[in-house]
Amino acid sequence: MKPNCVFIKEMKRLLSRVREASSRTKLNVIAFSGGVDSTVVAAAVHRTFPENSVACIAKSPSLSKDQLRRARDVAKHVGIQLMEVSTFENLDPEYIANQGSSCYVCKTNLYETLKSVSSYARDLEGDVVLFNGTNADDRLDPTRLGLVAAKEFDVCSPLDHAKKSKVREIARSMGLPNADVAASPCLRSRLALGVEATNLHLRFIDDAESFVRNTLELEPERNMRVRLLPKNRIAIELDREMLRKAQNNLEQKFRCEFEEYSDVEIREYKYGSVSV
């Protein structure tokens, strides 16, 4: 694909911000999820500092199996080293309570862990500069308290000026394989406020979403969520064009699969529908 003028301008801005944030004498660590935002940042950091950059993905019960597989594949495509580090936000009572501050607890735990990467990363040492994939749309979401943690840890967000749609355009122009893959935030985000973020609940969400996606044969570009709601209820959220198929042909199958829940609602996907 021949780069257009807009892409060239956006790439120059992105690479300039990366260069301003770090140097070849520092260890550049990207908080990596395998999503399009952090992939664009990882590709830009790796292009700028190929010898002293590493992508890190946090392995905890809130990371889905599909997301981990995608992250491995995408990092290989970019050519950046991927480190899989364990985080332990799931042991924090405040995180488990899921009363509104879990995102902050999670990101604080993540950035503390990433700051120490140089102490156990083979052949990597020096001052650590942290990067993330925060975009302009993220900054408008008041529930993303992880942004507070990012500020406290001086994390560089070289895409925080670009809307999600623009990030996807950049990713397409870079030839990234996940440019159009639907967003997939952590599994804890599927829990309504007050529904505890236990390992059991997070594993249920992971398994349930795999079941729904496989049953409907959903492409990675399709949005889908299984939400765990108060009073032992769940909601399956789908893009509008898939909603009728599920309601007409598969609603009973889903009710049987999740029969231990008092109610199974199938409804249209809405970003952040249980975050407030």
C-alpha positions in Angstrom: 0.0 0.0 0.0 1.4 3.4 -1.1 1.7 5.8 1.9 -0.5 8.8 1.5 0.3 12.3 2.7 -1.9 12.1 5.8 -0.2 8.9 6.9 3.3 10.3 6.4 2.3 13.3 8.5 0.9 11.2 11.2 3.9 8.9 11.3 6.3 11.8 11.5 4.4 13.1 14.5 4.3 9.7 16.1 8.0 9.0 15.6 8.9 12.5 16.7 7.0 12.0 20.0 8.7 8.7 20.6 12.2 10.2 20.0 11.5 13.1 22.3 10.5 10.7 25.1 13.5 8.4 25.1 17.0 7.6 23.7 19.2 4.8 22.7 20.6 4.6 26.2 17.3 3.8 27.9 15.2 0.7 28.0 11.9 1.4 26.3 9.0 -0.7 27.6 5.6 -0.8 25.9 2.6 -1.8 27.9 1.3 -4.2 25.3 -2.1 -5.9 24.9 -2.0 -7.0 21.3 -4.7 -4.4 20.5 -4.3 -2.0 17.7 -3.3 1.0 19.9 -0.5 -0.6 21.7 0.6 -2.3 18.5 1.0 0.9 16.6 3.0 2.3 19.6 5.2 -0.8 19.8 5.9 -0.7 16.0 6.8 3.0 16.3 9.1 2.5 19.3 10.7 -0.5 17.8 11.3 1.3 14.5 12.9 4.2 16.4 14.9 2.2 19.0 15.2 -1.4 17.7 18.0 -2.4 20.0 16.6 -1.3 23.3 12.9 -1.8 23.2 10.6 -4.5 24.5 6.9 -5.1 24.6 5.4 -6.5 27.8 2.0 -8.1 28.3 0.6 -8.6 31.8 -0.5 -12.2 32.5 -3.2 -12.4 35.1 -6.8 -13.8 35.3 -8.1 -10.7 33.5 -6.2 -11.5 30.3 -8.2 -13.7 27.9 -6.6 -16.7 26.2 -7.5 -15.3 22.8 -5.9 -11.9 23.6 -2.6 -13.6 24.7 -2.4 -15.6 21.5 -3.1 -12.5 19.4 -0.5 -10.5 21.3 2.2 -13.2 20.6 1.3 -13.3 16.9 1.2 -9.5 16.5 4.5 -8.9 18.4 6.2 -11.5 16.1 4.8 -9.6 13.1 6.2 -6.3 14.4 9.5 -7.9 15.2 9.7 -6.7 18.7 10.6 -8.9 21.7 7.6 -9.8 23.8 7.9 -10.4 27.5 5.1 -12.0 29.4 5.1 -10.7 33.0 2.9 -11.8 35.9 0.9 -9.1 37.7 -1.1 -9.7 40.9 -3.9 -7.1 40.9 -6.3 -10.0 41.5 -5.0 -10.3 45.0 -5.8 -6.8 46.0 -9.1 -6.5 47.9 -9.8 -3.1 46.3 -9.5 -4.6 42.8 -11.7 -7.6 43.7 -14.4 -5.3 45.2 -14.9 -3.7 41.7 -16.4 -0.6 43.1 -14.9 1.8 40.6 -11.2 1.9 41.3 -10.2 -1.5 40.0 -8.7 0.0 36.8 -6.5 2.3 38.8 -5.3 -0.6 41.0 -4.7 -2.7 37.9 -2.6 -0.1 36.1 -0.7 0.8 39.2 0.3 -2.8 39.6 1.2 -3.0 35.9 3.4 0.0 35.8 5.2 -0.9 39.0 5.9 -4.3 37.4 7.1 -2.8 34.1 9.4 -0.3 35.9 11.3 -3.3 37.2 11.6 -5.1 33.9 15.3 -4.2 33.5 16.1 -6.2 36.6 15.2 -9.5 35.0 15.1 -8.8 31.3 18.1 -10.6 29.7 20.5 -8.3 27.9 18.4 -5.2 28.8 19.4 -2.7 31.4 19.3 1.0 32.1 16.7 3.6 32.9 13.2 2.6 31.9 10.8 4.7 29.8 7.2 3.4 29.8 4.9 3.7 26.8 1.2 2.9 26.4 -1.4 3.0 23.6 -3.8 5.6 25.1 -5.6 7.4 22.4 -7.7 10.6 22.3 -11.0 8.8 22.8 -9.7 7.0 25.9 -8.9 10.4 27.5 -12.6 11.3 27.2 -13.7 8.2 29.2 -14.1 9.2 32.9 -14.1 5.5 34.0 -10.5 5.0 32.7 -8.8 5.6 36.1 -5.8 3.8 34.7 -4.9 7.1 33.1 -4.3 8.5 36.6 -1.8 5.7 37.2 -0.2 6.4 33.9 0.3 10.0 34.8 1.8 9.1 38.2 4.3 6.8 36.5 5.2 9.3 33.8 4.0 7.0 31.0 4.5 8.3 27.5 1.3 8.1 25.4 2.4 9.1 21.8 -1.1 8.5 20.4 -3.1 10.5 22.9 -3.7 13.1 20.2 -5.3 10.6 17.8 -8.8 9.3 17.8 -9.3 5.5 17.5 -10.4 5.8 13.9 -7.1 7.6 13.1 -5.1 5.0 14.9 -6.7 2.3 12.8 -5.9 4.2 9.7 -2.3 4.4 10.7 -2.3 0.7 11.5 -3.7 -0.1 8.1 -1.0 2.0 6.4 1.6 0.2 8.4 0.3 -3.2 7.3 -0.5 -4.3 10.9 -2.6 -7.5 11.0 -4.9 -6.3 13.8 -5.7 -2.9 12.2 -9.5 -3.7 12.2 -9.7 -6.2 15.0 -12.4 -5.3 17.5 -11.2 -3.7 20.8 -10.9 -6.2 23.6 -10.2 -4.6 27.0 -9.5 -6.7 30.1 -12.0 -9.2 31.2 -12.7 -7.3 34.4 -14.4 -4.6 32.3 -17.2 -7.1 31.6 -18.2 -7.1 35.2 -20.9 -4.6 36.4 -19.8 -2.3 39.2 -20.1 -4.3 42.5 -19.8 -7.7 40.9 -16.6 -9.0 42.4 -13.6 -9.4 40.1 -12.8 -12.9 41.4 -10.7 -15.4 39.4 -13.9 -17.5 39.1 -15.8 -14.7 37.5 -13.0 -13.7 35.2 -12.5 -17.3 34.0 -16.3 -17.6 33.4 -16.2 -14.5 31.1 -13.2 -15.9 29.2 -14.9 -19.2 28.6 -18.3 -17.8 27.9 -17.0 -15.3 25.3 -15.1 -18.1 23.5 -18.3 -20.2 23.4 -20.4 -17.3 22.0 -17.8 -16.3 19.4 -17.3 -19.9 18.3 -21.0 -20.6 18.2 -21.7 -17.6 16.1 -18.5 -18.0 14.0 -17.7 -14.3 14.7 -14.8 -12.7 12.9 -12.2 -10.9 15.0 -13.6 -7.6 13.6 -17.0 -8.2 15.3 -17.7 -6.7 18.7 -19.0 -9.1 21.3 -19.2 -9.1 25.1 -20.5 -11.3 27.8 -21.4 -9.1 30.8 -21.8 -10.4 34.3 -24.6 -8.4 36.0 -25.9 -8.2 39.6 -28.4 -10.8 40.8 -26.8 -13.7 39.0 -27.7 -12.3 35.5 -25.6 -12.1 32.3 -26.0 -10.2 29.1 -24.6 -11.2 25.7 -23.9 -8.1 23.6 -23.5 -8.3 19.8 -23.1 -5.9 16.9 -26.6 -5.1 15.5 -26.2 -7.2 12.3 -25.5 -10.3 14.4 -28.2 -9.6 17.0 -31.2 -11.0 15.0 -29.3 -14.2 14.1 -28.6 -14.9 17.7 -32.1 -14.0 19.0 -33.9 -16.0 16.3 -31.8 -19.1 16.1 -29.5 -19.4 19.1 -31.2 -17.8 22.1 -32.3 -21.1 23.5 -28.9 -22.6 23.0 -27.3 -19.8 25.0 -29.9 -20.1 27.7 -29.1 -23.8 28.1 -25.4 -23.2 28.1 -25.7 -20.6 30.8 -28.6 -22.3 32.7 -27.0 -21.6 36.1 -27.8 -17.9 35.6 -31.2 -16.5 36.5 -31.5 -14.5 33.3 -29.7 -14.4 29.9 -30.3 -11.2 27.9 -29.1 -10.9 24.3 -28.8 -7.2 23.4 -27.0 -4.8 21.1 -23.3 -4.1 21.9 -22.7 -0.8 23.7 -19.3 0.4 24.7 -18.9 0.6 28.4 -22.5 -0.5 29.1 -21.7 -1.7 32.7 -19.0 0.8 33.6 -21.3 3.2 35.3 
